[in-house]
Amino acid sequence: MIISIDAEKAFDKVQHPFMIKTLTKVDIEGAYLNIVKAIYDRPTANIILNGEKLKAFPLKSGTRQGCPLSPLLFNVALEVLVTADKLNKRYPNWKRRGKIVTVCR
């Protein structure tokens, strides 16, 4: 099986609950898991428009820009997807093209 990954903006697509669940499944626990949970517990973002800071809004997905953990968290989440059995049954929204599976778009 060949898996093609379009990594453009892929870091923005990782959903926080999936990331935490994935870390738990690969036996990341204790202080390490608590640190990641603290970083991704109710994250928000603001937009500054014409010098005025607008109301914060919640972020439900994406790893933090500039955080040294972000590439590692993305890789753990991706590894679980790549090694999953029966991709089509578990993730019915994925597009199968012969033996090529589109993972991130």
Biopython code that builds the backbone (N, CA, C, O; Angstrom):
import numpy as np
from Bio.PDB.StructureBuilder import StructureBuilder

atoms = [
    (1, "MET", "N", (0.845, -1.172, 0.000)),
    (1, "MET", "CA", (0.000, 0.000, 0.000)),
    (1, "MET", "C", (0.895, 1.241, 0.000)),
    (1, "MET", "O", (1.881, 1.300, 0.736)),
    (2, "ILE", "N", (0.558, 2.210, -0.807)),
    (2, "ILE", "CA", (1.254, 3.493, -0.848)),
    (2, "ILE", "C", (0.301, 4.545, -0.316)),
    (2, "ILE", "O", (-0.867, 4.592, -0.703)),
    (3, "ILE", "N", (0.807, 5.392, 0.577)),
    (3, "ILE", "CA", (-0.027, 6.465, 1.113)),
    (3, "ILE", "C", (0.597, 7.792, 0.713)),
    (3, "ILE", "O", (1.758, 8.063, 1.018)),
    (4, "SER", "N", (-0.175, 8.604, 0.037)),
    (4, "SER", "CA", (0.271, 9.925, -0.389)),
    (4, "SER", "C", (-0.257, 10.962, 0.588)),
    (4, "SER", "O", (-1.447, 10.974, 0.901)),
    (5, "ILE", "N", (0.623, 11.831, 1.069)),
    (5, "ILE", "CA", (0.221, 12.826, 2.057)),
    (5, "ILE", "C", (0.495, 14.221, 1.520)),
    (5, "ILE", "O", (1.634, 14.563, 1.202)),
    (6, "ASP", "N", (-0.546, 15.013, 1.425)),
    (6, "ASP", "CA", (-0.404, 16.421, 1.075)),
    (6, "ASP", "C", (-0.262, 17.169, 2.396)),
    (6, "ASP", "O", (-1.257, 17.425, 3.075)),
    (7, "ALA", "N", (0.964, 17.519, 2.762)),
    (7, "ALA", "CA", (1.231, 18.073, 4.096)),
    (7, "ALA", "C", (0.979, 19.576, 4.190)),
    (7, "ALA", "O", (1.151, 20.160, 5.260)),
    (8, "GLU", "N", (0.575, 20.209, 3.092)),
    (8, "GLU", "CA", (0.297, 21.638, 3.154)),
    (8, "GLU", "C", (-0.847, 21.889, 4.128)),
    (8, "GLU", "O", (-1.942, 21.354, 3.959)),
    (9, "LYS", "N", (-0.597, 22.683, 5.119)),
    (9, "LYS", "CA", (-1.561, 23.020, 6.174)),
    (9, "LYS", "C", (-1.999, 21.807, 6.992)),
    (9, "LYS", "O", (-3.003, 21.873, 7.701)),
    (10, "ALA", "N", (-1.263, 20.706, 6.904)),
    (10, "ALA", "CA", (-1.637, 19.494, 7.633)),
    (10, "ALA", "C", (-1.582, 19.706, 9.137)),
    (10, "ALA", "O", (-2.388, 19.132, 9.870)),
    (11, "PHE", "N", (-0.642, 20.523, 9.612)),
    (11, "PHE", "CA", (-0.535, 20.793, 11.047)),
    (11, "PHE", "C", (-1.800, 21.478, 11.557)),
    (11, "PHE", "O", (-2.139, 21.356, 12.734)),
    (12, "ASP", "N", (-2.498, 22.197, 10.681)),
    (12, "ASP", "CA", (-3.735, 22.886, 11.071)),
    (12, "ASP", "C", (-4.921, 21.933, 11.157)),
    (12, "ASP", "O", (-5.960, 22.292, 11.712)),
    (13, "LYS", "N", (-4.785, 20.745, 10.626)),
    (13, "LYS", "CA", (-5.917, 19.823, 10.516)),
    (13, "LYS", "C", (-6.022, 18.831, 11.671)),
    (13, "LYS", "O", (-7.058, 18.184, 11.825)),
    (14, "VAL", "N", (-4.985, 18.696, 12.480)),
    (14, "VAL", "CA", (-5.003, 17.718, 13.573)),
    (14, "VAL", "C", (-5.986, 18.178, 14.644)),
    (14, "VAL", "O", (-5.797, 19.234, 15.249)),
    (15, "GLN", "N", (-7.028, 17.394, 14.879)),
    (15, "GLN", "CA", (-8.027, 17.753, 15.882)),
    (15, "GLN", "C", (-7.501, 17.406, 17.270)),
    (15, "GLN", "O", (-6.922, 16.340, 17.482)),
    (16, "HIS", "N", (-7.711, 18.320, 18.208)),
    (16, "HIS", "CA", (-7.164, 18.160, 19.556)),
    (16, "HIS", "C", (-7.632, 16.891, 20.263)),
    (16, "HIS", "O", (-6.796, 16.182, 20.823)),
    (17, "PRO", "N", (-8.936, 16.566, 20.267)),
    (17, "PRO", "CA", (-9.355, 15.326, 20.936)),
    (17, "PRO", "C", (-8.700, 14.074, 20.331)),
    (17, "PRO", "O", (-8.331, 13.146, 21.051)),
    (18, "PHE", "N", (-8.563, 14.065, 19.000)),
    (18, "PHE", "CA", (-7.908, 12.938, 18.333)),
    (18, "PHE", "C", (-6.453, 12.834, 18.764)),
    (18, "PHE", "O", (-5.950, 11.737, 19.010)),
    (19, "MET", "N", (-5.776, 13.979, 18.857)),
    (19, "MET", "CA", (-4.371, 14.001, 19.245)),
    (19, "MET", "C", (-4.188, 13.446, 20.663)),
    (19, "MET", "O", (-3.291, 12.637, 20.901)),
    (20, "ILE", "N", (-5.028, 13.874, 21.595)),
    (20, "ILE", "CA", (-4.930, 13.406, 22.976)),
    (20, "ILE", "C", (-5.228, 11.906, 23.048)),
    (20, "ILE", "O", (-4.530, 11.162, 23.737)),
    (21, "LYS", "N", (-6.258, 11.473, 22.338)),
    (21, "LYS", "CA", (-6.618, 10.052, 22.326)),
    (21, "LYS", "C", (-5.488, 9.217, 21.727)),
    (21, "LYS", "O", (-5.186, 8.130, 22.218)),
    (22, "THR", "N", (-4.871, 9.727, 20.675)),
    (22, "THR", "CA", (-3.768, 9.033, 20.026)),
    (22, "THR", "C", (-2.581, 8.899, 20.965)),
    (22, "THR", "O", (-1.976, 7.830, 21.046)),
    (23, "LEU", "N", (-2.241, 9.966, 21.675)),
    (23, "LEU", "CA", (-1.128, 9.907, 22.625)),
    (23, "LEU", "C", (-1.395, 8.859, 23.701)),
    (23, "LEU", "O", (-0.490, 8.132, 24.109)),
    (24, "THR", "N", (-2.628, 8.788, 24.149)),
    (24, "THR", "CA", (-3.001, 7.796, 25.159)),
    (24, "THR", "C", (-2.848, 6.381, 24.607)),
    (24, "THR", "O", (-2.364, 5.486, 25.300)),
    (25, "LYS", "N", (-3.264, 6.185, 23.354)),
    (25, "LYS", "CA", (-3.189, 4.854, 22.739)),
    (25, "LYS", "C", (-1.756, 4.383, 22.523)),
    (25, "LYS", "O", (-1.500, 3.180, 22.510)),
    (26, "VAL", "N", (-0.818, 5.313, 22.352)),
    (26, "VAL", "CA", (0.581, 4.915, 22.160)),
    (26, "VAL", "C", (1.351, 4.974, 23.479)),
    (26, "VAL", "O", (2.580, 5.046, 23.495)),
    (27, "ASP", "N", (0.608, 4.943, 24.579)),
    (27, "ASP", "CA", (1.168, 4.855, 25.932)),
    (27, "ASP", "C", (1.974, 6.072, 26.373)),
    (27, "ASP", "O", (2.904, 5.943, 27.168)),
    (28, "ILE", "N", (1.627, 7.246, 25.864)),
    (28, "ILE", "CA", (2.172, 8.482, 26.421)),
    (28, "ILE", "C", (1.294, 8.796, 27.623)),
    (28, "ILE", "O", (0.076, 8.911, 27.491)),
    (29, "GLU", "N", (1.905, 8.936, 28.788)),
    (29, "GLU", "CA", (1.108, 9.131, 29.999)),
    (29, "GLU", "C", (1.854, 10.007, 30.998)),
    (29, "GLU", "O", (2.955, 10.488, 30.728)),
    (30, "GLY", "N", (1.244, 10.199, 32.131)),
    (30, "GLY", "CA", (1.872, 10.942, 33.217)),
    (30, "GLY", "C", (2.124, 12.393, 32.866)),
    (30, "GLY", "O", (1.283, 13.060, 32.265)),
    (31, "ALA", "N", (3.302, 12.870, 33.252)),
    (31, "ALA", "CA", (3.651, 14.284, 33.087)),
    (31, "ALA", "C", (3.629, 14.713, 31.624)),
    (31, "ALA", "O", (3.186, 15.818, 31.311)),
    (32, "TYR", "N", (4.100, 13.855, 30.728)),
    (32, "TYR", "CA", (4.138, 14.219, 29.308)),
    (32, "TYR", "C", (2.732, 14.458, 28.759)),
    (32, "TYR", "O", (2.479, 15.454, 28.082)),
    (33, "LEU", "N", (1.833, 13.542, 29.055)),
    (33, "LEU", "CA", (0.456, 13.694, 28.590)),
    (33, "LEU", "C", (-0.196, 14.914, 29.235)),
    (33, "LEU", "O", (-0.931, 15.647, 28.574)),
    (34, "ASN", "N", (0.066, 15.130, 30.504)),
    (34, "ASN", "CA", (-0.503, 16.289, 31.201)),
    (34, "ASN", "C", (-0.007, 17.609, 30.616)),
    (34, "ASN", "O", (-0.761, 18.580, 30.560)),
    (35, "ILE", "N", (1.248, 17.654, 30.182)),
    (35, "ILE", "CA", (1.788, 18.869, 29.554)),
    (35, "ILE", "C", (1.040, 19.153, 28.253)),
    (35, "ILE", "O", (0.619, 20.283, 28.009)),
    (36, "VAL", "N", (0.878, 18.131, 27.428)),
    (36, "VAL", "CA", (0.173, 18.317, 26.153)),
    (36, "VAL", "C", (-1.275, 18.715, 26.405)),
    (36, "VAL", "O", (-1.803, 19.603, 25.736)),
    (37, "LYS", "N", (-1.917, 18.063, 27.366)),
    (37, "LYS", "CA", (-3.296, 18.418, 27.698)),
    (37, "LYS", "C", (-3.386, 19.871, 28.148)),
    (37, "LYS", "O", (-4.318, 20.581, 27.769)),
    (38, "ALA", "N", (-2.430, 20.317, 28.951)),
    (38, "ALA", "CA", (-2.442, 21.706, 29.429)),
    (38, "ALA", "C", (-2.261, 22.689, 28.273)),
    (38, "ALA", "O", (-2.894, 23.745, 28.248)),
    (39, "ILE", "N", (-1.404, 22.345, 27.323)),
    (39, "ILE", "CA", (-1.163, 23.224, 26.173)),
    (39, "ILE", "C", (-2.416, 23.337, 25.309)),
    (39, "ILE", "O", (-2.720, 24.410, 24.788)),
    (40, "TYR", "N", (-3.139, 22.232, 25.156)),
    (40, "TYR", "CA", (-4.287, 22.208, 24.252)),
    (40, "TYR", "C", (-5.632, 22.247, 24.968)),
    (40, "TYR", "O", (-6.658, 21.932, 24.366)),
    (41, "ASP", "N", (-5.642, 22.626, 26.242)),
    (41, "ASP", "CA", (-6.890, 22.755, 26.992)),
    (41, "ASP", "C", (-7.524, 24.107, 26.693)),
    (41, "ASP", "O", (-7.030, 25.144, 27.136)),
    (42, "ARG", "N", (-8.604, 24.093, 25.952)),
    (42, "ARG", "CA", (-9.362, 25.292, 25.583)),
    (42, "ARG", "C", (-8.500, 26.407, 24.965)),
    (42, "ARG", "O", (-8.526, 27.539, 25.449)),
    (43, "PRO", "N", (-7.746, 26.106, 23.911)),
    (43, "PRO", "CA", (-6.957, 27.162, 23.269)),
    (43, "PRO", "C", (-7.859, 28.152, 22.530)),
    (43, "PRO", "O", (-8.915, 27.787, 22.013)),
    (44, "THR", "N", (-7.425, 29.390, 22.493)),
    (44, "THR", "CA", (-8.177, 30.428, 21.784)),
    (44, "THR", "C", (-7.237, 31.230, 20.899)),
    (44, "THR", "O", (-6.015, 31.163, 21.035)),
    (45, "ALA", "N", (-7.829, 31.981, 20.000)),
    (45, "ALA", "CA", (-7.070, 32.875, 19.123)),
    (45, "ALA", "C", (-7.813, 34.201, 19.035)),
    (45, "ALA", "O", (-9.024, 34.270, 19.247)),
    (46, "ASN", "N", (-7.071, 35.235, 18.721)),
    (46, "ASN", "CA", (-7.644, 36.565, 18.525)),
    (46, "ASN", "C", (-7.220, 37.095, 17.169)),
    (46, "ASN", "O", (-6.178, 36.720, 16.632)),
    (47, "ILE", "N", (-8.034, 37.961, 16.636)),
    (47, "ILE", "CA", (-7.695, 38.676, 15.409)),
    (47, "ILE", "C", (-7.612, 40.151, 15.757)),
    (47, "ILE", "O", (-8.467, 40.689, 16.461)),
    (48, "ILE", "N", (-6.571, 40.793, 15.254)),
    (48, "ILE", "CA", (-6.449, 42.238, 15.428)),
    (48, "ILE", "C", (-6.800, 42.877, 14.091)),
    (48, "ILE", "O", (-6.138, 42.634, 13.082)),
    (49, "LEU", "N", (-7.845, 43.692, 14.093)),
    (49, "LEU", "CA", (-8.344, 44.334, 12.883)),
    (49, "LEU", "C", (-8.272, 45.839, 13.066)),
    (49, "LEU", "O", (-8.901, 46.396, 13.966)),
    (50, "ASN", "N", (-7.504, 46.492, 12.209)),
    (50, "ASN", "CA", (-7.310, 47.946, 12.297)),
    (50, "ASN", "C", (-6.868, 48.372, 13.697)),
    (50, "ASN", "O", (-7.322, 49.386, 14.227)),
    (51, "GLY", "N", (-5.973, 47.573, 14.280)),
    (51, "GLY", "CA", (-5.437, 47.906, 15.597)),
    (51, "GLY", "C", (-6.335, 47.523, 16.758)),
    (51, "GLY", "O", (-5.950, 47.703, 17.913)),
    (52, "GLU", "N", (-7.513, 47.003, 16.486)),
    (52, "GLU", "CA", (-8.439, 46.616, 17.551)),
    (52, "GLU", "C", (-8.474, 45.093, 17.679)),
    (52, "GLU", "O", (-8.662, 44.373, 16.699)),
    (53, "LYS", "N", (-8.289, 44.625, 18.913)),
    (53, "LYS", "CA", (-8.316, 43.191, 19.183)),
    (53, "LYS", "C", (-9.766, 42.726, 19.284)),
    (53, "LYS", "O", (-10.525, 43.194, 20.132)),
    (54, "LEU", "N", (-10.134, 41.800, 18.403)),
    (54, "LEU", "CA", (-11.495, 41.277, 18.394)),
    (54, "LEU", "C", (-11.651, 40.173, 19.439)),
    (54, "LEU", "O", (-10.670, 39.708, 20.019)),
    (55, "LYS", "N", (-12.883, 39.767, 19.668)),
    (55, "LYS", "CA", (-13.200, 38.745, 20.660)),
    (55, "LYS", "C", (-12.482, 37.430, 20.338)),
    (55, "LYS", "O", (-12.398, 37.025, 19.179)),
    (56, "ALA", "N", (-11.969, 36.773, 21.377)),
    (56, "ALA", "CA", (-11.286, 35.487, 21.209)),
    (56, "ALA", "C", (-12.275, 34.425, 20.740)),
    (56, "ALA", "O", (-13.453, 34.452, 21.097)),
    (57, "PHE", "N", (-11.778, 33.495, 19.939)),
    (57, "PHE", "CA", (-12.600, 32.377, 19.492)),
    (57, "PHE", "C", (-11.837, 31.074, 19.749)),
    (57, "PHE", "O", (-10.606, 31.058, 19.723)),
    (58, "PRO", "N", (-12.574, 29.979, 19.997)),
    (58, "PRO", "CA", (-11.919, 28.710, 20.343)),
    (58, "PRO", "C", (-11.276, 28.043, 19.132)),
    (58, "PRO", "O", (-11.768, 28.152, 18.009)),
    (59, "LEU", "N", (-10.184, 27.360, 19.380)),
    (59, "LEU", "CA", (-9.512, 26.555, 18.363)),
    (59, "LEU", "C", (-9.791, 25.091, 18.665)),
    (59, "LEU", "O", (-9.565, 24.631, 19.785)),
    (60, "LYS", "N", (-10.273, 24.369, 17.687)),
    (60, "LYS", "CA", (-10.607, 22.951, 17.874)),
    (60, "LYS", "C", (-9.579, 22.026, 17.234)),
    (60, "LYS", "O", (-9.553, 20.827, 17.510)),
    (61, "SER", "N", (-8.738, 22.589, 16.385)),
    (61, "SER", "CA", (-7.751, 21.754, 15.705)),
    (61, "SER", "C", (-6.489, 22.560, 15.444)),
    (61, "SER", "O", (-6.465, 23.783, 15.578)),
    (62, "GLY", "N", (-5.447, 21.837, 15.070)),
    (62, "GLY", "CA", (-4.181, 22.467, 14.733)),
    (62, "GLY", "C", (-3.185, 22.397, 15.869)),
    (62, "GLY", "O", (-3.541, 22.506, 17.042)),
    (63, "THR", "N", (-1.921, 22.213, 15.495)),
    (63, "THR", "CA", (-0.857, 22.259, 16.489)),
    (63, "THR", "C", (-0.365, 23.696, 16.576)),
    (63, "THR", "O", (-0.531, 24.478, 15.640)),
    (64, "ARG", "N", (0.239, 24.036, 17.703)),
    (64, "ARG", "CA", (0.667, 25.422, 17.927)),
    (64, "ARG", "C", (1.878, 25.770, 17.075)),
    (64, "ARG", "O", (2.853, 25.020, 17.029)),
    (65, "GLN", "N", (1.809, 26.909, 16.402)),
    (65, "GLN", "CA", (2.923, 27.369, 15.577)),
    (65, "GLN", "C", (4.101, 27.728, 16.470)),
    (65, "GLN", "O", (3.938, 28.409, 17.482)),
    (66, "GLY", "N", (5.280, 27.269, 16.095)),
    (66, "GLY", "CA", (6.490, 27.601, 16.831)),
    (66, "GLY", "C", (6.752, 26.726, 18.040)),
    (66, "GLY", "O", (7.817, 26.822, 18.650)),
    (67, "CYS", "N", (5.811, 25.883, 18.397)),
    (67, "CYS", "CA", (5.992, 24.994, 19.552)),
    (67, "CYS", "C", (6.883, 23.827, 19.127)),
    (67, "CYS", "O", (6.613, 23.188, 18.111)),
    (68, "PRO", "N", (7.947, 23.539, 19.894)),
    (68, "PRO", "CA", (8.827, 22.435, 19.506)),
    (68, "PRO", "C", (8.147, 21.067, 19.558)),
    (68, "PRO", "O", (8.641, 20.111, 18.959)),
    (69, "LEU", "N", (7.030, 20.962, 20.262)),
    (69, "LEU", "CA", (6.299, 19.695, 20.311)),
    (69, "LEU", "C", (5.435, 19.457, 19.075)),
    (69, "LEU", "O", (5.076, 18.316, 18.785)),
    (70, "SER", "N", (5.100, 20.510, 18.350)),
    (70, "SER", "CA", (4.148, 20.393, 17.235)),
    (70, "SER", "C", (4.528, 19.338, 16.201)),
    (70, "SER", "O", (3.678, 18.520, 15.849)),
    (71, "PRO", "N", (5.762, 19.315, 15.695)),
    (71, "PRO", "CA", (6.100, 18.275, 14.715)),
    (71, "PRO", "C", (5.998, 16.866, 15.299)),
    (71, "PRO", "O", (5.593, 15.931, 14.608)),
    (72, "LEU", "N", (6.364, 16.718, 16.563)),
    (72, "LEU", "CA", (6.282, 15.405, 17.199)),
    (72, "LEU", "C", (4.837, 14.960, 17.368)),
    (72, "LEU", "O", (4.504, 13.803, 17.111)),
    (73, "LEU", "N", (3.976, 15.882, 17.803)),
    (73, "LEU", "CA", (2.563, 15.559, 17.969)),
    (73, "LEU", "C", (1.930, 15.197, 16.632)),
    (73, "LEU", "O", (1.145, 14.253, 16.546)),
    (74, "PHE", "N", (2.269, 15.943, 15.598)),
    (74, "PHE", "CA", (1.754, 15.656, 14.260)),
    (74, "PHE", "C", (2.209, 14.273, 13.800)),
    (74, "PHE", "O", (1.417, 13.501, 13.260)),
    (75, "ASN", "N", (3.485, 13.964, 14.016)),
    (75, "ASN", "CA", (4.015, 12.669, 13.586)),
    (75, "ASN", "C", (3.351, 11.506, 14.313)),
    (75, "ASN", "O", (3.073, 10.472, 13.705)),
    (76, "VAL", "N", (3.094, 11.667, 15.613)),
    (76, "VAL", "CA", (2.418, 10.602, 16.363)),
    (76, "VAL", "C", (1.013, 10.390, 15.805)),
    (76, "VAL", "O", (0.593, 9.254, 15.585)),
    (77, "ALA", "N", (0.292, 11.482, 15.577)),
    (77, "ALA", "CA", (-1.064, 11.373, 15.032)),
    (77, "ALA", "C", (-1.038, 10.736, 13.643)),
    (77, "ALA", "O", (-1.875, 9.887, 13.336)),
    (78, "LEU", "N", (-0.101, 11.133, 12.820)),
    (78, "LEU", "CA", (0.006, 10.588, 11.466)),
    (78, "LEU", "C", (0.402, 9.117, 11.490)),
    (78, "LEU", "O", (-0.117, 8.323, 10.706)),
    (79, "GLU", "N", (1.308, 8.754, 12.375)),
    (79, "GLU", "CA", (1.754, 7.363, 12.472)),
    (79, "GLU", "C", (0.588, 6.426, 12.753)),
    (79, "GLU", "O", (0.506, 5.340, 12.179)),
    (80, "VAL", "N", (-0.301, 6.841, 13.624)),
    (80, "VAL", "CA", (-1.468, 6.022, 13.937)),
    (80, "VAL", "C", (-2.344, 5.852, 12.705)),
    (80, "VAL", "O", (-2.862, 4.764, 12.454)),
    (81, "LEU", "N", (-2.513, 6.920, 11.939)),
    (81, "LEU", "CA", (-3.331, 6.830, 10.727)),
    (81, "LEU", "C", (-2.684, 5.934, 9.679)),
    (81, "LEU", "O", (-3.354, 5.126, 9.036)),
    (82, "VAL", "N", (-1.379, 6.088, 9.518)),
    (82, "VAL", "CA", (-0.670, 5.335, 8.485)),
    (82, "VAL", "C", (-0.679, 3.840, 8.787)),
    (82, "VAL", "O", (-0.786, 3.019, 7.876)),
    (83, "THR", "N", (-0.566, 3.490, 10.061)),
    (83, "THR", "CA", (-0.488, 2.075, 10.418)),
    (83, "THR", "C", (-1.838, 1.465, 10.768)),
    (83, "THR", "O", (-1.900, 0.302, 11.167)),
    (84, "ALA", "N", (-2.901, 2.211, 10.630)),
    (84, "ALA", "CA", (-4.235, 1.701, 10.976)),
    (84, "ALA", "C", (-4.629, 0.559, 10.048)),
    (84, "ALA", "O", (-4.340, 0.583, 8.851)),
    (85, "ASP", "N", (-5.291, -0.436, 10.620)),
    (85, "ASP", "CA", (-5.824, -1.550, 9.826)),
    (85, "ASP", "C", (-7.123, -1.113, 9.178)),
    (85, "ASP", "O", (-7.906, -0.368, 9.766)),
    (86, "LYS", "N", (-7.337, -1.574, 7.989)),
    (86, "LYS", "CA", (-8.597, -1.344, 7.280)),
    (86, "LYS", "C", (-8.980, 0.134, 7.261)),
    (86, "LYS", "O", (-10.017, 0.527, 7.796)),
    (87, "LEU", "N", (-8.133, 0.941, 6.642)),
    (87, "LEU", "CA", (-8.349, 2.391, 6.603)),
    (87, "LEU", "C", (-9.741, 2.759, 6.107)),
    (87, "LEU", "O", (-10.379, 3.663, 6.645)),
    (88, "ASN", "N", (-10.200, 2.070, 5.100)),
    (88, "ASN", "CA", (-11.487, 2.423, 4.509)),
    (88, "ASN", "C", (-12.643, 2.251, 5.488)),
    (88, "ASN", "O", (-13.564, 3.069, 5.502)),
    (89, "LYS", "N", (-12.610, 1.197, 6.310)),
    (89, "LYS", "CA", (-13.698, 0.949, 7.255)),
    (89, "LYS", "C", (-13.659, 1.920, 8.425)),
    (89, "LYS", "O", (-14.703, 2.389, 8.877)),
    (90, "ARG", "N", (-12.463, 2.226, 8.919)),
    (90, "ARG", "CA", (-12.347, 3.123, 10.071)),
    (90, "ARG", "C", (-12.556, 4.579, 9.695)),
    (90, "ARG", "O", (-13.084, 5.358, 10.489)),
    (91, "TYR", "N", (-12.147, 4.951, 8.492)),
    (91, "TYR", "CA", (-12.201, 6.350, 8.058)),
    (91, "TYR", "C", (-12.891, 6.413, 6.703)),
    (91, "TYR", "O", (-12.231, 6.568, 5.676)),
    (92, "PRO", "N", (-14.211, 6.294, 6.697)),
    (92, "PRO", "CA", (-14.945, 6.195, 5.429)),
    (92, "PRO", "C", (-14.863, 7.446, 4.556)),
    (92, "PRO", "O", (-15.184, 7.373, 3.370)),
    (93, "ASN", "N", (-14.448, 8.581, 5.095)),
    (93, "ASN", "CA", (-14.355, 9.804, 4.292)),
    (93, "ASN", "C", (-13.064, 9.880, 3.480)),
    (93, "ASN", "O", (-12.916, 10.760, 2.632)),
    (94, "TRP", "N", (-12.134, 8.969, 3.733)),
    (94, "TRP", "CA", (-10.900, 8.974, 2.957)),
    (94, "TRP", "C", (-11.211, 8.531, 1.545)),
    (94, "TRP", "O", (-12.134, 7.749, 1.314)),
    (95, "LYS", "N", (-10.426, 9.041, 0.593)),
    (95, "LYS", "CA", (-10.630, 8.680, -0.806)),
    (95, "LYS", "C", (-9.595, 7.638, -1.202)),
    (95, "LYS", "O", (-8.391, 7.846, -1.053)),
    (96, "ARG", "N", (-10.076, 6.541, -1.696)),
    (96, "ARG", "CA", (-9.186, 5.498, -2.183)),
    (96, "ARG", "C", (-9.061, 5.638, -3.690)),
    (96, "ARG", "O", (-10.057, 5.750, -4.406)),
    (97, "ARG", "N", (-7.849, 5.630, -4.149)),
    (97, "ARG", "CA", (-7.589, 5.694, -5.584)),
    (97, "ARG", "C", (-6.717, 4.496, -5.931)),
    (97, "ARG", "O", (-5.489, 4.588, -5.929)),
    (98, "GLY", "N", (-7.345, 3.397, -6.221)),
    (98, "GLY", "CA", (-6.584, 2.172, -6.444)),
    (98, "GLY", "C", (-5.945, 1.752, -5.138)),
    (98, "GLY", "O", (-6.632, 1.511, -4.145)),
    (99, "LYS", "N", (-4.627, 1.667, -5.146)),
    (99, "LYS", "CA", (-3.919, 1.318, -3.924)),
    (99, "LYS", "C", (-3.360, 2.556, -3.232)),
    (99, "LYS", "O", (-2.572, 2.430, -2.295)),
    (100, "ILE", "N", (-3.751, 3.746, -3.672)),
    (100, "ILE", "CA", (-3.267, 4.988, -3.073)),
    (100, "ILE", "C", (-4.377, 5.586, -2.219)),
    (100, "ILE", "O", (-5.514, 5.713, -2.674)),
    (101, "VAL", "N", (-4.054, 5.947, -1.004)),
    (101, "VAL", "CA", (-5.019, 6.526, -0.079)),
    (101, "VAL", "C", (-4.623, 7.968, 0.190)),
    (101, "VAL", "O", (-3.471, 8.246, 0.522)),
    (102, "THR", "N", (-5.570, 8.886, 0.049)),
    (102, "THR", "CA", (-5.312, 10.280, 0.375)),
    (102, "THR", "C", (-5.545, 10.473, 1.868)),
    (102, "THR", "O", (-6.666, 10.293, 2.344)),
    (103, "VAL", "N", (-4.501, 10.839, 2.615)),
    (103, "VAL", "CA", (-4.589, 10.978, 4.065)),
    (103, "VAL", "C", (-4.902, 12.410, 4.461)),
    (103, "VAL", "O", (-5.857, 12.645, 5.202)),
    (104, "CYS", "N", (-4.129, 13.364, 3.991)),
    (104, "CYS", "CA", (-4.348, 14.779, 4.329)),
    (104, "CYS", "C", (-4.528, 15.553, 3.037)),
    (104, "CYS", "O", (-3.827, 15.309, 2.056)),
    (105, "ARG", "N", (-5.456, 16.476, 3.037)),
    (105, "ARG", "CA", (-5.684, 17.308, 1.856)),
    (105, "ARG", "C", (-5.820, 18.725, 2.251)),
    (105, "ARG", "O", (-6.018, 19.588, 1.395)),
]
sb = StructureBuilder()
sb.init_structure("model")
sb.init_model(0)
sb.init_chain("A")
sb.init_seg("    ")
for serial, (resi, resn, name, xyz) in enumerate(atoms, 1):
    if name == "N":
        sb.init_residue(resn, " ", resi, " ")
    sb.init_atom(name, np.array(xyz, "f"), 0.0, 1.0, " ", f" {name:<3s}", serial, name[0])
structure = sb.get_structure()
